[in-house]
Amino acid sequence: MTRSPFLLDISDLLGRDVPSRPVVVETVVDWKLEMSRVLAEPPLVADLTVGPVPGGILVRGEVCCSAEHVCRRCLETFVDDVCEPVTGLFEADPGEDAYPIEGTVIDLEPFLRDETLLGFTILPICDESCEGLVSTAETDLNTDSPGESDVTGSPFAVLRDLLPPGD
């Protein structure tokens, strides 16, 4: 059985006045939101510092990954490189704002997943100049010329004939 790259032995840090130590986690993850996901290539890289604090362990550093988003305006996918600063507290008896210490091990995955996904924008936009899809279902304002409103390609065009004239 292979050990998770997110499990970190902290026995050398617990209850001691020792300096922080660097930790690098590099791995492929399958984390996603409704309109965004972390890509497998390149792998996620977390460059962290782990150190003792009264009552627990403080983890801070930076997480970098490539993310694929779906633009909320035009529904096209685009890739963005993301680097987010992260800070988290691990405690033996965690409250709302801390992650658990399990014996002499901490699991960095929930912490890194939360921090990475919370760093994503909820409604991604591929480009500020993106005009999106509007007016008719077939019109992409980024590619179609304005004023084109031919709805013959619509699957609902046949229903137009069922309406009385003028409606």
Rosetta constraint file for C-alpha pairs under 8 A:
AtomPair CA 3 CA 7 HARMONIC 7.44 0.50
AtomPair CA 5 CA 25 HARMONIC 6.56 0.50
AtomPair CA 5 CA 26 HARMONIC 7.66 0.50
AtomPair CA 5 CA 27 HARMONIC 7.06 0.50
AtomPair CA 6 CA 25 HARMONIC 6.92 0.50
AtomPair CA 6 CA 107 HARMONIC 5.52 0.50
AtomPair CA 6 CA 108 HARMONIC 4.92 0.50
AtomPair CA 6 CA 109 HARMONIC 5.40 0.50
AtomPair CA 7 CA 105 HARMONIC 6.50 0.50
AtomPair CA 7 CA 106 HARMONIC 5.81 0.50
AtomPair CA 7 CA 107 HARMONIC 4.61 0.50
AtomPair CA 7 CA 108 HARMONIC 6.28 0.50
AtomPair CA 7 CA 109 HARMONIC 7.87 0.50
AtomPair CA 8 CA 105 HARMONIC 5.44 0.50
AtomPair CA 8 CA 106 HARMONIC 5.34 0.50
AtomPair CA 8 CA 107 HARMONIC 6.38 0.50
AtomPair CA 8 CA 108 HARMONIC 7.30 0.50
AtomPair CA 9 CA 104 HARMONIC 5.86 0.50
AtomPair CA 9 CA 105 HARMONIC 4.57 0.50
AtomPair CA 9 CA 106 HARMONIC 6.70 0.50
AtomPair CA 10 CA 14 HARMONIC 6.44 0.50
AtomPair CA 10 CA 104 HARMONIC 5.45 0.50
AtomPair CA 10 CA 105 HARMONIC 5.69 0.50
AtomPair CA 10 CA 106 HARMONIC 7.14 0.50
AtomPair CA 11 CA 104 HARMONIC 5.02 0.50
AtomPair CA 11 CA 105 HARMONIC 7.37 0.50
AtomPair CA 12 CA 16 HARMONIC 7.67 0.50
AtomPair CA 13 CA 17 HARMONIC 7.70 0.50
AtomPair CA 13 CA 18 HARMONIC 6.56 0.50
AtomPair CA 13 CA 51 HARMONIC 6.66 0.50
AtomPair CA 13 CA 52 HARMONIC 5.70 0.50
AtomPair CA 13 CA 57 HARMONIC 7.80 0.50
AtomPair CA 14 CA 52 HARMONIC 6.56 0.50
AtomPair CA 14 CA 56 HARMONIC 7.44 0.50
AtomPair CA 14 CA 57 HARMONIC 7.68 0.50
AtomPair CA 14 CA 104 HARMONIC 7.65 0.50
AtomPair CA 15 CA 52 HARMONIC 7.51 0.50
AtomPair CA 16 CA 52 HARMONIC 7.22 0.50
AtomPair CA 17 CA 52 HARMONIC 7.19 0.50
AtomPair CA 18 CA 51 HARMONIC 7.71 0.50
AtomPair CA 18 CA 52 HARMONIC 7.20 0.50
AtomPair CA 19 CA 51 HARMONIC 6.51 0.50
AtomPair CA 19 CA 52 HARMONIC 7.73 0.50
AtomPair CA 20 CA 49 HARMONIC 6.26 0.50
AtomPair CA 20 CA 50 HARMONIC 5.35 0.50
AtomPair CA 20 CA 51 HARMONIC 3.96 0.50
AtomPair CA 20 CA 52 HARMONIC 6.89 0.50
AtomPair CA 21 CA 49 HARMONIC 5.55 0.50
AtomPair CA 21 CA 50 HARMONIC 5.41 0.50
AtomPair CA 21 CA 51 HARMONIC 6.34 0.50
AtomPair CA 22 CA 47 HARMONIC 7.54 0.50
AtomPair CA 22 CA 48 HARMONIC 5.75 0.50
AtomPair CA 22 CA 49 HARMONIC 4.42 0.50
AtomPair CA 22 CA 50 HARMONIC 6.23 0.50
AtomPair CA 23 CA 47 HARMONIC 6.27 0.50
AtomPair CA 23 CA 48 HARMONIC 5.08 0.50
AtomPair CA 23 CA 49 HARMONIC 5.88 0.50
AtomPair CA 23 CA 50 HARMONIC 6.90 0.50
AtomPair CA 24 CA 45 HARMONIC 7.07 0.50
AtomPair CA 24 CA 46 HARMONIC 5.59 0.50
AtomPair CA 24 CA 47 HARMONIC 4.70 0.50
AtomPair CA 24 CA 48 HARMONIC 5.97 0.50
AtomPair CA 25 CA 44 HARMONIC 7.84 0.50
AtomPair CA 25 CA 45 HARMONIC 5.68 0.50
AtomPair CA 25 CA 46 HARMONIC 5.01 0.50
AtomPair CA 25 CA 47 HARMONIC 6.69 0.50
AtomPair CA 26 CA 43 HARMONIC 6.28 0.50
AtomPair CA 26 CA 44 HARMONIC 5.61 0.50
AtomPair CA 26 CA 45 HARMONIC 4.44 0.50
AtomPair CA 26 CA 46 HARMONIC 6.41 0.50
AtomPair CA 27 CA 43 HARMONIC 5.23 0.50
AtomPair CA 27 CA 44 HARMONIC 5.49 0.50
AtomPair CA 27 CA 45 HARMONIC 6.76 0.50
AtomPair CA 28 CA 39 HARMONIC 7.98 0.50
AtomPair CA 28 CA 40 HARMONIC 5.20 0.50
AtomPair CA 28 CA 41 HARMONIC 7.45 0.50
AtomPair CA 28 CA 42 HARMONIC 7.93 0.50
AtomPair CA 28 CA 43 HARMONIC 4.75 0.50
AtomPair CA 28 CA 44 HARMONIC 5.98 0.50
AtomPair CA 29 CA 38 HARMONIC 7.03 0.50
AtomPair CA 29 CA 39 HARMONIC 7.68 0.50
AtomPair CA 29 CA 40 HARMONIC 6.38 0.50
AtomPair CA 29 CA 43 HARMONIC 7.42 0.50
AtomPair CA 29 CA 44 HARMONIC 7.00 0.50
AtomPair CA 30 CA 37 HARMONIC 7.58 0.50
AtomPair CA 30 CA 38 HARMONIC 6.57 0.50
AtomPair CA 30 CA 39 HARMONIC 7.63 0.50
AtomPair CA 30 CA 40 HARMONIC 7.39 0.50
AtomPair CA 31 CA 37 HARMONIC 5.86 0.50
AtomPair CA 31 CA 38 HARMONIC 5.66 0.50
AtomPair CA 31 CA 113 HARMONIC 7.02 0.50
AtomPair CA 31 CA 117 HARMONIC 7.69 0.50
AtomPair CA 32 CA 36 HARMONIC 5.69 0.50
AtomPair CA 32 CA 37 HARMONIC 3.94 0.50
AtomPair CA 32 CA 38 HARMONIC 6.20 0.50
AtomPair CA 32 CA 117 HARMONIC 7.34 0.50
AtomPair CA 33 CA 37 HARMONIC 6.02 0.50
AtomPair CA 33 CA 117 HARMONIC 7.31 0.50
AtomPair CA 35 CA 69 HARMONIC 5.59 0.50
AtomPair CA 35 CA 70 HARMONIC 5.23 0.50
AtomPair CA 35 CA 71 HARMONIC 7.80 0.50
AtomPair CA 35 CA 122 HARMONIC 7.71 0.50
AtomPair CA 35 CA 123 HARMONIC 7.54 0.50
AtomPair CA 35 CA 124 HARMONIC 7.49 0.50
AtomPair CA 36 CA 67 HARMONIC 6.70 0.50
AtomPair CA 36 CA 68 HARMONIC 5.59 0.50
AtomPair CA 36 CA 69 HARMONIC 4.25 0.50
AtomPair CA 36 CA 70 HARMONIC 6.45 0.50
AtomPair CA 36 CA 120 HARMONIC 7.60 0.50
AtomPair CA 37 CA 67 HARMONIC 5.52 0.50
AtomPair CA 37 CA 68 HARMONIC 5.43 0.50
AtomPair CA 37 CA 69 HARMONIC 6.60 0.50
AtomPair CA 38 CA 44 HARMONIC 7.96 0.50
AtomPair CA 38 CA 65 HARMONIC 6.77 0.50
AtomPair CA 38 CA 66 HARMONIC 6.02 0.50
AtomPair CA 38 CA 67 HARMONIC 4.42 0.50
AtomPair CA 38 CA 68 HARMONIC 6.41 0.50
AtomPair CA 39 CA 43 HARMONIC 7.36 0.50
AtomPair CA 39 CA 65 HARMONIC 7.39 0.50
AtomPair CA 39 CA 66 HARMONIC 5.59 0.50
AtomPair CA 39 CA 67 HARMONIC 5.37 0.50
AtomPair CA 39 CA 68 HARMONIC 6.48 0.50
AtomPair CA 40 CA 44 HARMONIC 7.61 0.50
AtomPair CA 41 CA 66 HARMONIC 7.36 0.50
AtomPair CA 42 CA 65 HARMONIC 6.92 0.50
AtomPair CA 42 CA 66 HARMONIC 6.67 0.50
AtomPair CA 43 CA 65 HARMONIC 6.59 0.50
AtomPair CA 43 CA 66 HARMONIC 7.93 0.50
AtomPair CA 44 CA 63 HARMONIC 7.19 0.50
AtomPair CA 44 CA 64 HARMONIC 5.90 0.50
AtomPair CA 44 CA 65 HARMONIC 4.65 0.50
AtomPair CA 44 CA 66 HARMONIC 7.53 0.50
AtomPair CA 45 CA 63 HARMONIC 5.75 0.50
AtomPair CA 45 CA 64 HARMONIC 5.30 0.50
AtomPair CA 45 CA 65 HARMONIC 6.49 0.50
AtomPair CA 46 CA 61 HARMONIC 7.29 0.50
AtomPair CA 46 CA 62 HARMONIC 5.76 0.50
AtomPair CA 46 CA 63 HARMONIC 4.26 0.50
AtomPair CA 46 CA 64 HARMONIC 6.35 0.50
AtomPair CA 47 CA 61 HARMONIC 5.67 0.50
AtomPair CA 47 CA 62 HARMONIC 5.41 0.50
AtomPair CA 47 CA 63 HARMONIC 6.37 0.50
AtomPair CA 48 CA 59 HARMONIC 6.61 0.50
AtomPair CA 48 CA 60 HARMONIC 5.50 0.50
AtomPair CA 48 CA 61 HARMONIC 4.23 0.50
AtomPair CA 48 CA 62 HARMONIC 6.35 0.50
AtomPair CA 49 CA 59 HARMONIC 5.74 0.50
AtomPair CA 49 CA 60 HARMONIC 5.43 0.50
AtomPair CA 49 CA 61 HARMONIC 5.98 0.50
AtomPair CA 50 CA 57 HARMONIC 6.85 0.50
AtomPair CA 50 CA 58 HARMONIC 5.84 0.50
AtomPair CA 50 CA 59 HARMONIC 4.64 0.50
AtomPair CA 50 CA 60 HARMONIC 6.76 0.50
AtomPair CA 51 CA 57 HARMONIC 5.62 0.50
AtomPair CA 51 CA 58 HARMONIC 5.41 0.50
AtomPair CA 51 CA 59 HARMONIC 6.65 0.50
AtomPair CA 52 CA 56 HARMONIC 6.13 0.50
AtomPair CA 52 CA 57 HARMONIC 4.58 0.50
AtomPair CA 52 CA 58 HARMONIC 6.15 0.50
AtomPair CA 53 CA 57 HARMONIC 5.50 0.50
AtomPair CA 53 CA 58 HARMONIC 6.27 0.50
AtomPair CA 55 CA 91 HARMONIC 6.29 0.50
AtomPair CA 55 CA 92 HARMONIC 7.70 0.50
AtomPair CA 56 CA 89 HARMONIC 6.95 0.50
AtomPair CA 56 CA 90 HARMONIC 5.50 0.50
AtomPair CA 56 CA 91 HARMONIC 4.49 0.50
AtomPair CA 56 CA 92 HARMONIC 6.79 0.50
AtomPair CA 56 CA 101 HARMONIC 7.96 0.50
AtomPair CA 57 CA 89 HARMONIC 5.88 0.50
AtomPair CA 57 CA 90 HARMONIC 5.07 0.50
AtomPair CA 57 CA 91 HARMONIC 6.57 0.50
AtomPair CA 58 CA 87 HARMONIC 7.37 0.50
AtomPair CA 58 CA 88 HARMONIC 5.94 0.50
AtomPair CA 58 CA 89 HARMONIC 4.75 0.50
AtomPair CA 58 CA 90 HARMONIC 6.37 0.50
AtomPair CA 59 CA 86 HARMONIC 7.87 0.50
AtomPair CA 59 CA 87 HARMONIC 5.64 0.50
AtomPair CA 59 CA 88 HARMONIC 5.17 0.50
AtomPair CA 59 CA 89 HARMONIC 6.26 0.50
AtomPair CA 59 CA 90 HARMONIC 7.79 0.50
AtomPair CA 60 CA 85 HARMONIC 7.57 0.50
AtomPair CA 60 CA 86 HARMONIC 5.41 0.50
AtomPair CA 60 CA 87 HARMONIC 4.21 0.50
AtomPair CA 60 CA 88 HARMONIC 6.34 0.50
AtomPair CA 61 CA 85 HARMONIC 5.75 0.50
AtomPair CA 61 CA 86 HARMONIC 5.38 0.50
AtomPair CA 61 CA 87 HARMONIC 6.63 0.50
AtomPair CA 62 CA 83 HARMONIC 6.55 0.50
AtomPair CA 62 CA 84 HARMONIC 5.51 0.50
AtomPair CA 62 CA 85 HARMONIC 4.35 0.50
AtomPair CA 62 CA 86 HARMONIC 5.55 0.50
AtomPair CA 63 CA 82 HARMONIC 7.93 0.50
AtomPair CA 63 CA 83 HARMONIC 5.47 0.50
AtomPair CA 63 CA 84 HARMONIC 5.33 0.50
AtomPair CA 63 CA 85 HARMONIC 6.44 0.50
AtomPair CA 63 CA 86 HARMONIC 6.95 0.50
AtomPair CA 63 CA 112 HARMONIC 7.61 0.50
AtomPair CA 63 CA 116 HARMONIC 6.99 0.50
AtomPair CA 64 CA 81 HARMONIC 7.40 0.50
AtomPair CA 64 CA 82 HARMONIC 5.47 0.50
AtomPair CA 64 CA 83 HARMONIC 4.13 0.50
AtomPair CA 64 CA 84 HARMONIC 6.49 0.50
AtomPair CA 65 CA 81 HARMONIC 5.96 0.50
AtomPair CA 65 CA 82 HARMONIC 5.38 0.50
AtomPair CA 65 CA 83 HARMONIC 6.59 0.50
AtomPair CA 66 CA 79 HARMONIC 6.79 0.50
AtomPair CA 66 CA 80 HARMONIC 5.76 0.50
AtomPair CA 66 CA 81 HARMONIC 4.41 0.50
AtomPair CA 66 CA 82 HARMONIC 5.91 0.50
AtomPair CA 67 CA 79 HARMONIC 5.57 0.50
AtomPair CA 67 CA 80 HARMONIC 5.29 0.50
AtomPair CA 67 CA 81 HARMONIC 6.21 0.50
AtomPair CA 67 CA 82 HARMONIC 6.91 0.50
AtomPair CA 68 CA 77 HARMONIC 6.59 0.50
AtomPair CA 68 CA 78 HARMONIC 5.65 0.50
AtomPair CA 68 CA 79 HARMONIC 4.45 0.50
AtomPair CA 68 CA 80 HARMONIC 6.40 0.50
AtomPair CA 69 CA 77 HARMONIC 5.49 0.50
AtomPair CA 69 CA 78 HARMONIC 5.48 0.50
AtomPair CA 69 CA 79 HARMONIC 6.27 0.50
AtomPair CA 69 CA 80 HARMONIC 7.60 0.50
AtomPair CA 69 CA 124 HARMONIC 6.48 0.50
AtomPair CA 70 CA 75 HARMONIC 5.50 0.50
AtomPair CA 70 CA 76 HARMONIC 5.59 0.50
AtomPair CA 70 CA 77 HARMONIC 4.39 0.50
AtomPair CA 70 CA 78 HARMONIC 6.47 0.50
AtomPair CA 70 CA 124 HARMONIC 6.65 0.50
AtomPair CA 70 CA 125 HARMONIC 7.66 0.50
AtomPair CA 70 CA 126 HARMONIC 7.75 0.50
AtomPair CA 71 CA 75 HARMONIC 4.77 0.50
AtomPair CA 71 CA 76 HARMONIC 5.50 0.50
AtomPair CA 71 CA 77 HARMONIC 6.13 0.50
AtomPair CA 71 CA 78 HARMONIC 7.28 0.50
AtomPair CA 71 CA 123 HARMONIC 7.49 0.50
AtomPair CA 71 CA 124 HARMONIC 5.26 0.50
AtomPair CA 71 CA 125 HARMONIC 4.59 0.50
AtomPair CA 71 CA 126 HARMONIC 5.26 0.50
AtomPair CA 72 CA 123 HARMONIC 5.95 0.50
AtomPair CA 72 CA 124 HARMONIC 5.87 0.50
AtomPair CA 72 CA 125 HARMONIC 5.83 0.50
AtomPair CA 72 CA 132 HARMONIC 7.90 0.50
AtomPair CA 73 CA 125 HARMONIC 6.57 0.50
AtomPair CA 73 CA 130 HARMONIC 6.93 0.50
AtomPair CA 73 CA 131 HARMONIC 6.78 0.50
AtomPair CA 73 CA 132 HARMONIC 4.15 0.50
AtomPair CA 73 CA 133 HARMONIC 6.30 0.50
AtomPair CA 74 CA 130 HARMONIC 7.17 0.50
AtomPair CA 74 CA 131 HARMONIC 7.31 0.50
AtomPair CA 74 CA 132 HARMONIC 4.08 0.50
AtomPair CA 74 CA 133 HARMONIC 5.35 0.50
AtomPair CA 74 CA 140 HARMONIC 7.20 0.50
AtomPair CA 74 CA 142 HARMONIC 7.96 0.50
AtomPair CA 75 CA 132 HARMONIC 7.78 0.50
AtomPair CA 76 CA 126 HARMONIC 7.74 0.50
AtomPair CA 77 CA 126 HARMONIC 7.68 0.50
AtomPair CA 78 CA 126 HARMONIC 6.20 0.50
AtomPair CA 84 CA 115 HARMONIC 7.85 0.50
AtomPair CA 84 CA 116 HARMONIC 6.86 0.50
AtomPair CA 84 CA 119 HARMONIC 6.58 0.50
AtomPair CA 86 CA 112 HARMONIC 7.79 0.50
AtomPair CA 86 CA 115 HARMONIC 6.30 0.50
AtomPair CA 88 CA 98 HARMONIC 6.89 0.50
AtomPair CA 88 CA 99 HARMONIC 7.61 0.50
AtomPair CA 88 CA 111 HARMONIC 6.94 0.50
AtomPair CA 89 CA 97 HARMONIC 7.38 0.50
AtomPair CA 89 CA 98 HARMONIC 4.98 0.50
AtomPair CA 89 CA 99 HARMONIC 6.23 0.50
AtomPair CA 90 CA 94 HARMONIC 6.93 0.50
AtomPair CA 90 CA 98 HARMONIC 5.27 0.50
AtomPair CA 90 CA 99 HARMONIC 4.56 0.50
AtomPair CA 90 CA 100 HARMONIC 5.41 0.50
AtomPair CA 90 CA 101 HARMONIC 5.85 0.50
AtomPair CA 90 CA 106 HARMONIC 7.43 0.50
AtomPair CA 91 CA 98 HARMONIC 6.29 0.50
AtomPair CA 91 CA 99 HARMONIC 6.24 0.50
AtomPair CA 91 CA 100 HARMONIC 5.28 0.50
AtomPair CA 91 CA 101 HARMONIC 5.37 0.50
AtomPair CA 92 CA 100 HARMONIC 5.67 0.50
AtomPair CA 92 CA 101 HARMONIC 4.72 0.50
AtomPair CA 92 CA 102 HARMONIC 6.88 0.50
AtomPair CA 92 CA 103 HARMONIC 7.85 0.50
AtomPair CA 93 CA 100 HARMONIC 6.68 0.50
AtomPair CA 93 CA 101 HARMONIC 7.68 0.50
AtomPair CA 94 CA 98 HARMONIC 5.10 0.50
AtomPair CA 94 CA 99 HARMONIC 5.80 0.50
AtomPair CA 94 CA 100 HARMONIC 5.46 0.50
AtomPair CA 94 CA 101 HARMONIC 7.97 0.50
AtomPair CA 95 CA 99 HARMONIC 7.82 0.50
AtomPair CA 99 CA 111 HARMONIC 7.15 0.50
AtomPair CA 100 CA 106 HARMONIC 6.87 0.50
AtomPair CA 100 CA 107 HARMONIC 7.98 0.50
AtomPair CA 101 CA 105 HARMONIC 6.02 0.50
AtomPair CA 101 CA 106 HARMONIC 5.04 0.50
AtomPair CA 101 CA 107 HARMONIC 7.77 0.50
AtomPair CA 102 CA 106 HARMONIC 6.07 0.50
AtomPair CA 107 CA 111 HARMONIC 7.86 0.50
AtomPair CA 108 CA 112 HARMONIC 5.96 0.50
AtomPair CA 109 CA 113 HARMONIC 5.82 0.50
AtomPair CA 110 CA 114 HARMONIC 6.00 0.50
AtomPair CA 111 CA 115 HARMONIC 6.18 0.50
AtomPair CA 112 CA 116 HARMONIC 5.86 0.50
AtomPair CA 113 CA 117 HARMONIC 5.98 0.50
AtomPair CA 114 CA 118 HARMONIC 5.88 0.50
AtomPair CA 115 CA 119 HARMONIC 6.21 0.50
AtomPair CA 116 CA 120 HARMONIC 7.00 0.50
AtomPair CA 125 CA 130 HARMONIC 7.50 0.50
AtomPair CA 126 CA 130 HARMONIC 6.86 0.50
AtomPair CA 130 CA 142 HARMONIC 6.56 0.50
AtomPair CA 131 CA 141 HARMONIC 5.60 0.50
AtomPair CA 131 CA 142 HARMONIC 5.91 0.50
AtomPair CA 132 CA 140 HARMONIC 6.29 0.50
AtomPair CA 132 CA 141 HARMONIC 5.71 0.50
AtomPair CA 132 CA 142 HARMONIC 6.47 0.50
AtomPair CA 133 CA 137 HARMONIC 7.39 0.50
AtomPair CA 133 CA 139 HARMONIC 6.01 0.50
AtomPair CA 133 CA 140 HARMONIC 4.64 0.50
AtomPair CA 133 CA 141 HARMONIC 5.74 0.50
AtomPair CA 133 CA 142 HARMONIC 7.86 0.50
AtomPair CA 134 CA 139 HARMONIC 6.21 0.50
AtomPair CA 134 CA 140 HARMONIC 6.81 0.50
AtomPair CA 134 CA 141 HARMONIC 6.93 0.50
AtomPair CA 135 CA 139 HARMONIC 6.62 0.50
AtomPair CA 135 CA 149 HARMONIC 7.91 0.50
AtomPair CA 136 CA 149 HARMONIC 6.67 0.50
AtomPair CA 136 CA 151 HARMONIC 7.50 0.50
AtomPair CA 137 CA 154 HARMONIC 7.47 0.50
AtomPair CA 138 CA 149 HARMONIC 7.98 0.50
AtomPair CA 138 CA 151 HARMONIC 7.14 0.50
AtomPair CA 138 CA 153 HARMONIC 7.50 0.50
AtomPair CA 138 CA 154 HARMONIC 7.27 0.50
AtomPair CA 139 CA 144 HARMONIC 6.17 0.50
AtomPair CA 139 CA 148 HARMONIC 7.40 0.50
AtomPair CA 139 CA 149 HARMONIC 7.31 0.50
AtomPair CA 140 CA 144 HARMONIC 5.53 0.50
AtomPair CA 141 CA 145 HARMONIC 7.12 0.50
AtomPair CA 141 CA 146 HARMONIC 7.06 0.50
AtomPair CA 144 CA 148 HARMONIC 7.16 0.50
AtomPair CA 151 CA 157 HARMONIC 6.53 0.50
AtomPair CA 152 CA 157 HARMONIC 5.96 0.50
AtomPair CA 153 CA 157 HARMONIC 7.34 0.50
AtomPair CA 156 CA 160 HARMONIC 7.21 0.50
AtomPair CA 157 CA 161 HARMONIC 7.75 0.50
AtomPair CA 158 CA 162 HARMONIC 7.61 0.50
AtomPair CA 159 CA 163 HARMONIC 7.28 0.50
AtomPair CA 163 CA 167 HARMONIC 6.38 0.50
